[in-house]
């Protein structure tokens, strides 16, 4: 259902494998949540590439059949799904998605909470919930507005229509569109580039990006000062500043 494969000491690949469409069942959602929580607790937490088995579906989103046949699972699954989005958002290392097919509904929310998205040119994206008697998670709707802007989010959410990889790139959902056979190589190279940065600074930037819109000016000032106190005396950050100053002097 979810394979966890170390690619290197600084990179792990999570692969959703739930035929035929990698739909997000309650068990798969919990497995994703638990993987992000566990990996995030490691001292040298790795970057994560999230992808899926097969070439037609990244994920069809929430498993509608599971909810339709047993209403009692709906609330627990939404609770776990919200926890999963929080875990991805708070994960202190780069989270990248390699989208190899349809990524709709709940799968869109995975992309919106990740740090970098590479898509094959055959992938498709959208929020079809309004056409299927469902709603996205409120956290996912808010993130769609934050990432894409209100108008683009409204068009997707109100219509339920699917868009191409190129359109997804144009509105800021996807970073890069590549041919299917280039997908995994491109996302691996980008993951290595991102993970090579100072991860202490990366985590601070990510936390600020995620919370700045909800903080007051006073809280933002406090965050800036507390972050600065932590990085000013770190050896890695000091070495990077010294290297920059040496380059400027030559």
C-alpha positions as a Markdown table, in Angstrom:
| # | Residue | x | y | z |
|---|---|---|---|---|
| 1 | Unk | 0.0 | 0.0 | 0.0 |
| 2 | Unk | 2.9 | 2.4 | 0.9 |
| 3 | Unk | 6.5 | 1.4 | 0.3 |
| 4 | Unk | 9.2 | 3.4 | 2.1 |
| 5 | Unk | 12.5 | 3.0 | 0.2 |
| 6 | Unk | 15.8 | 4.7 | 1.2 |
| 7 | Unk | 17.4 | 6.2 | -1.9 |
| 8 | Unk | 20.4 | 7.6 | 0.0 |
| 9 | Unk | 21.4 | 8.6 | 3.5 |
| 10 | Unk | 19.5 | 11.9 | 2.9 |
| 11 | Unk | 16.6 | 10.8 | 0.6 |
| 12 | Unk | 13.6 | 8.5 | 1.0 |
| 13 | Unk | 11.1 | 7.6 | -1.6 |
| 14 | Unk | 7.5 | 7.0 | -0.6 |
| 15 | Unk | 5.4 | 5.1 | -3.2 |
| 16 | Unk | 1.7 | 4.8 | -3.0 |
| 17 | Unk | 0.7 | 1.4 | -4.5 |
| 18 | Unk | -3.0 | 0.7 | -4.1 |
| 19 | Unk | -4.4 | -0.5 | -7.5 |
| 20 | Unk | -6.2 | 0.4 | -9.6 |
| 21 | Unk | -6.1 | 4.2 | -8.9 |
| 22 | Unk | -4.0 | 4.6 | -5.7 |
| 23 | Unk | -7.2 | 6.0 | -4.0 |
| 24 | Unk | -6.6 | 7.4 | -0.5 |
| 25 | Unk | -8.3 | 4.9 | 1.9 |
| 26 | Unk | -8.2 | 5.4 | 5.6 |
| 27 | Unk | -5.4 | 2.9 | 5.9 |
| 28 | Unk | -3.3 | 4.6 | 3.2 |
| 29 | Unk | -3.8 | 8.1 | 4.7 |
| 30 | Unk | -2.7 | 6.8 | 8.2 |
| 31 | Unk | 0.3 | 5.1 | 6.6 |
| 32 | Unk | 1.3 | 8.4 | 4.9 |
| 33 | Unk | 0.8 | 10.4 | 8.1 |
| 34 | Unk | 2.8 | 8.0 | 10.2 |
| 35 | Unk | 5.6 | 7.9 | 7.7 |
| 36 | Unk | 6.0 | 11.7 | 7.7 |
| 37 | Unk | 5.8 | 11.8 | 11.5 |
| 38 | Unk | 8.4 | 9.1 | 12.0 |
| 39 | Unk | 10.9 | 10.3 | 9.4 |
| 40 | Unk | 10.5 | 13.9 | 10.7 |
| 41 | Unk | 11.6 | 12.8 | 14.2 |
| 42 | Unk | 15.0 | 11.5 | 12.9 |
| 43 | Unk | 18.0 | 13.6 | 13.7 |
| 44 | Unk | 19.1 | 13.6 | 10.1 |
| 45 | Unk | 15.6 | 13.6 | 8.6 |
| 46 | Unk | 15.8 | 12.9 | 4.9 |
| 47 | Unk | 14.2 | 14.7 | 2.0 |
| 48 | Unk | 11.1 | 12.8 | 0.8 |
| 49 | Unk | 10.0 | 12.1 | -2.8 |
| 50 | Unk | 6.3 | 11.1 | -2.8 |
| 51 | Unk | 5.2 | 9.2 | -5.9 |
| 52 | Unk | 2.9 | 6.4 | -7.0 |
| 53 | Unk | 3.0 | 3.0 | -8.7 |
| 54 | Unk | 1.7 | 2.8 | -12.2 |
| 55 | Unk | 1.7 | 5.3 | -15.0 |
| 56 | Unk | -2.0 | 6.3 | -15.1 |
| 57 | Unk | -2.8 | 7.5 | -11.5 |
| 58 | Unk | -0.7 | 9.4 | -9.0 |
| 59 | Unk | -3.9 | 9.2 | -6.9 |
| 60 | Unk | -7.6 | 9.5 | -7.6 |
| 61 | Unk | -8.0 | 11.2 | -4.2 |
| 62 | Unk | -10.2 | 10.0 | -1.3 |
| 63 | Unk | -11.7 | 6.5 | -1.7 |
| 64 | Unk | -15.3 | 7.4 | -2.4 |
| 65 | Unk | -16.4 | 3.8 | -2.3 |
| 66 | Unk | -15.0 | 3.4 | 1.2 |
| 67 | Unk | -17.1 | 6.3 | 2.5 |
| 68 | Unk | -20.2 | 5.5 | 0.5 |
| 69 | Unk | -20.4 | 1.9 | 1.9 |
| 70 | Unk | -19.5 | 2.9 | 5.5 |
| 71 | Unk | -20.4 | 6.4 | 6.6 |
| 72 | Unk | -18.8 | 5.8 | 10.0 |
| 73 | Unk | -15.3 | 5.9 | 8.4 |
| 74 | Unk | -15.8 | 9.4 | 7.0 |
| 75 | Unk | -15.1 | 11.4 | 10.1 |
| 76 | Unk | -12.1 | 9.3 | 11.3 |
| 77 | Unk | -10.6 | 9.4 | 7.8 |
| 78 | Unk | -11.0 | 13.2 | 7.6 |
| 79 | Unk | -9.4 | 13.5 | 11.0 |
| 80 | Unk | -6.4 | 11.4 | 9.8 |
| 81 | Unk | -6.2 | 13.2 | 6.5 |
| 82 | Unk | -6.0 | 16.6 | 8.3 |
| 83 | Unk | -3.3 | 15.2 | 10.6 |
| 84 | Unk | -1.4 | 14.0 | 7.4 |
| 85 | Unk | -1.5 | 17.4 | 5.8 |
| 86 | Unk | -0.2 | 19.0 | 9.1 |
| 87 | Unk | 2.6 | 16.4 | 9.2 |
| 88 | Unk | 3.6 | 17.2 | 5.6 |
| 89 | Unk | 3.4 | 21.0 | 6.2 |
| 90 | Unk | 5.6 | 20.7 | 9.3 |
| 91 | Unk | 8.1 | 18.2 | 7.9 |
| 92 | Unk | 11.4 | 20.0 | 8.3 |
| 93 | Unk | 13.0 | 18.7 | 5.1 |
| 94 | Unk | 12.1 | 19.1 | 1.4 |
| 95 | Unk | 9.0 | 17.2 | 0.3 |
| 96 | Unk | 8.8 | 16.6 | -3.4 |
| 97 | Unk | 6.1 | 15.0 | -5.5 |
| 98 | Unk | 6.6 | 13.1 | -8.7 |
| 99 | Unk | 3.2 | 13.0 | -10.4 |
| 100 | Unk | 2.9 | 10.3 | -13.0 |
| 101 | Unk | -0.8 | 10.5 | -13.8 |
| 102 | Unk | -4.1 | 11.8 | -12.5 |
| 103 | Unk | -3.7 | 13.7 | -9.2 |
| 104 | Unk | -7.2 | 14.8 | -8.2 |
| 105 | Unk | -9.2 | 15.6 | -5.0 |
| 106 | Unk | -7.2 | 14.7 | -1.9 |
| 107 | Unk | -4.1 | 14.1 | -4.1 |
| 108 | Unk | -4.2 | 17.8 | -5.0 |
| 109 | Unk | -3.9 | 18.6 | -1.4 |
| 110 | Unk | -0.8 | 16.5 | -1.1 |
| 111 | Unk | 0.8 | 18.5 | -3.9 |
| 112 | Unk | -0.3 | 21.8 | -2.4 |
| 113 | Unk | 1.4 | 21.0 | 0.9 |
| 114 | Unk | 4.6 | 19.9 | -0.7 |
| 115 | Unk | 7.7 | 22.0 | -1.5 |
| 116 | Unk | 8.3 | 21.0 | -5.2 |
| 117 | Unk | 6.2 | 19.2 | -7.8 |
| 118 | Unk | 7.4 | 17.6 | -11.0 |
| 119 | Unk | 4.7 | 16.3 | -13.3 |
| 120 | Unk | 4.7 | 14.2 | -16.4 |
| 121 | Unk | 3.1 | 15.9 | -19.5 |
| 122 | Unk | 0.3 | 13.3 | -19.4 |
| 123 | Unk | -0.8 | 14.1 | -15.8 |
| 124 | Unk | -4.1 | 15.8 | -15.0 |
| 125 | Unk | -5.2 | 17.8 | -11.9 |
| 126 | Unk | -8.4 | 19.0 | -10.3 |
| 127 | Unk | -10.9 | 19.1 | -7.4 |
| 128 | Unk | -13.8 | 17.1 | -8.7 |
| 129 | Unk | -15.4 | 16.8 | -5.3 |
| 130 | Unk | -18.3 | 19.2 | -6.0 |
| 131 | Unk | -19.4 | 16.8 | -8.8 |
| 132 | Unk | -19.2 | 13.7 | -6.5 |
| 133 | Unk | -21.2 | 14.8 | -3.4 |
| 134 | Unk | -18.0 | 15.6 | -1.4 |
| 135 | Unk | -15.9 | 18.5 | -0.2 |
| 136 | Unk | -12.1 | 18.9 | 0.0 |
| 137 | Unk | -10.6 | 19.3 | 3.5 |
| 138 | Unk | -10.9 | 22.9 | 4.7 |
| 139 | Unk | -7.1 | 23.0 | 5.2 |
| 140 | Unk | -6.7 | 22.0 | 1.5 |
| 141 | Unk | -9.0 | 24.7 | 0.4 |
| 142 | Unk | -7.1 | 27.3 | 2.3 |
| 143 | Unk | -3.8 | 26.0 | 0.9 |
| 144 | Unk | -5.2 | 26.2 | -2.6 |
| 145 | Unk | -6.0 | 29.9 | -2.1 |
| 146 | Unk | -2.5 | 30.5 | -0.6 |
| 147 | Unk | -0.7 | 28.7 | -3.3 |
| 148 | Unk | -2.8 | 29.5 | -6.4 |
| 149 | Unk | -4.6 | 32.7 | -5.5 |
| 150 | Unk | -8.3 | 32.9 | -4.8 |
| 151 | Unk | -9.5 | 33.2 | -8.4 |
| 152 | Unk | -7.6 | 30.1 | -9.6 |
| 153 | Unk | -8.7 | 28.1 | -6.6 |
| 154 | Unk | -12.4 | 29.1 | -7.1 |
| 155 | Unk | -12.3 | 28.0 | -10.8 |
| 156 | Unk | -11.0 | 24.6 | -9.8 |
| 157 | Unk | -13.2 | 24.1 | -6.7 |
| 158 | Unk | -16.4 | 25.4 | -8.2 |
| 159 | Unk | -16.2 | 23.7 | -11.6 |
| 160 | Unk | -14.7 | 20.3 | -10.6 |
| 161 | Unk | -12.9 | 20.4 | -14.0 |
| 162 | Unk | -9.5 | 18.8 | -14.6 |
| 163 | Unk | -6.6 | 20.7 | -16.1 |
| 164 | Unk | -3.4 | 19.7 | -17.9 |
| 165 | Unk | 0.1 | 19.7 | -16.6 |
| 166 | Unk | 0.9 | 22.8 | -18.6 |
| 167 | Unk | -2.0 | 24.7 | -17.1 |
| 168 | Unk | -1.1 | 23.4 | -13.6 |
| 169 | Unk | 2.4 | 24.8 | -14.1 |
| 170 | Unk | 1.0 | 28.1 | -15.3 |
| 171 | Unk | -1.1 | 28.6 | -12.2 |
| 172 | Unk | 1.7 | 27.6 | -9.8 |
| 173 | Unk | 0.5 | 24.1 | -8.8 |
| 174 | Unk | 3.4 | 22.4 | -10.6 |
| 175 | Unk | 7.0 | 23.5 | -10.8 |
| 176 | Unk | 8.2 | 21.5 | -13.9 |
| 177 | Unk | 6.6 | 19.4 | -16.6 |
| 178 | Unk | 8.7 | 16.6 | -18.1 |
| 179 | Unk | 8.3 | 13.6 | -20.3 |
| 180 | Unk | 7.2 | 10.5 | -18.4 |
| 181 | Unk | 10.6 | 8.8 | -18.7 |
| 182 | Unk | 12.3 | 11.8 | -17.3 |
| 183 | Unk | 10.1 | 12.2 | -14.2 |
| 184 | Unk | 12.0 | 10.2 | -11.6 |
| 185 | Unk | 15.4 | 11.4 | -12.7 |
| 186 | Unk | 14.4 | 15.0 | -12.6 |
| 187 | Unk | 12.8 | 14.8 | -9.2 |
| 188 | Unk | 15.8 | 12.9 | -7.8 |
| 189 | Unk | 18.2 | 15.6 | -9.0 |
| 190 | Unk | 16.0 | 18.4 | -7.6 |
| 191 | Unk | 15.7 | 16.5 | -4.2 |
| 192 | Unk | 19.5 | 16.2 | -4.0 |
| 193 | Unk | 19.9 | 20.0 | -4.8 |
| 194 | Unk | 17.4 | 21.0 | -2.2 |
| 195 | Unk | 18.8 | 18.6 | 0.5 |
| 196 | Unk | 22.3 | 19.9 | -0.1 |
| 197 | Unk | 21.3 | 23.3 | 1.4 |
| 198 | Unk | 21.6 | 24.1 | 5.1 |
| 199 | Unk | 18.6 | 22.2 | 6.5 |
| 200 | Unk | 18.4 | 24.3 | 9.6 |
| 201 | Unk | 17.8 | 27.4 | 7.5 |
| 202 | Unk | 15.5 | 25.5 | 5.1 |
| 203 | Unk | 13.3 | 24.4 | 8.1 |
| 204 | Unk | 13.1 | 28.0 | 9.4 |
| 205 | Unk | 12.2 | 29.3 | 6.0 |
| 206 | Unk | 9.5 | 26.6 | 5.5 |
| 207 | Unk | 8.0 | 27.3 | 8.9 |
| 208 | Unk | 7.8 | 31.0 | 8.2 |
| 209 | Unk | 6.3 | 30.5 | 4.8 |
| 210 | Unk | 3.6 | 28.3 | 6.4 |
| 211 | Unk | 2.7 | 30.5 | 9.3 |
| 212 | Unk | 3.5 | 34.1 | 8.3 |
| 213 | Unk | 0.1 | 34.9 | 6.9 |
| 214 | Unk | -1.5 | 34.0 | 10.2 |
| 215 | Unk | 0.9 | 35.9 | 12.5 |
| 216 | Unk | 0.9 | 39.5 | 13.6 |
| 217 | Unk | 3.7 | 41.9 | 13.0 |
| 218 | Unk | 4.9 | 41.4 | 16.5 |
| 219 | Unk | 4.9 | 37.6 | 16.2 |
| 220 | Unk | 6.8 | 37.9 | 12.9 |
| 221 | Unk | 9.4 | 40.1 | 14.6 |
| 222 | Unk | 9.8 | 37.6 | 17.4 |
| 223 | Unk | 10.1 | 34.7 | 14.9 |
| 224 | Unk | 12.8 | 36.6 | 13.0 |
| 225 | Unk | 14.8 | 37.3 | 16.1 |
| 226 | Unk | 14.5 | 33.8 | 17.5 |
| 227 | Unk | 15.5 | 32.3 | 14.2 |
| 228 | Unk | 18.5 | 34.6 | 14.0 |
| 229 | Unk | 19.7 | 33.7 | 17.5 |
| 230 | Unk | 19.8 | 30.1 | 16.5 |
| 231 | Unk | 21.6 | 30.4 | 13.1 |
| 232 | Unk | 24.1 | 33.2 | 13.9 |
| 233 | Unk | 26.4 | 30.9 | 16.0 |
| 234 | Unk | 25.9 | 27.7 | 14.0 |
| 235 | Unk | 29.2 | 26.5 | 12.4 |
| 236 | Unk | 27.6 | 25.7 | 9.0 |
| 237 | Unk | 25.9 | 29.1 | 8.7 |
| 238 | Unk | 29.1 | 30.9 | 9.8 |
| 239 | Unk | 31.2 | 29.0 | 7.2 |
| 240 | Unk | 28.7 | 29.9 | 4.5 |
| 241 | Unk | 28.9 | 33.6 | 5.4 |
| 242 | Unk | 32.7 | 33.5 | 5.5 |
| 243 | Unk | 32.8 | 31.9 | 2.1 |
| 244 | Unk | 30.6 | 34.6 | 0.7 |
| 245 | Unk | 32.7 | 37.4 | 2.2 |
| 246 | Unk | 35.9 | 35.8 | 0.7 |
| 247 | Unk | 34.3 | 35.7 | -2.7 |
| 248 | Unk | 33.3 | 39.4 | -2.4 |
| 249 | Unk | 36.9 | 40.3 | -1.4 |
| 250 | Unk | 38.5 | 38.7 | -4.5 |
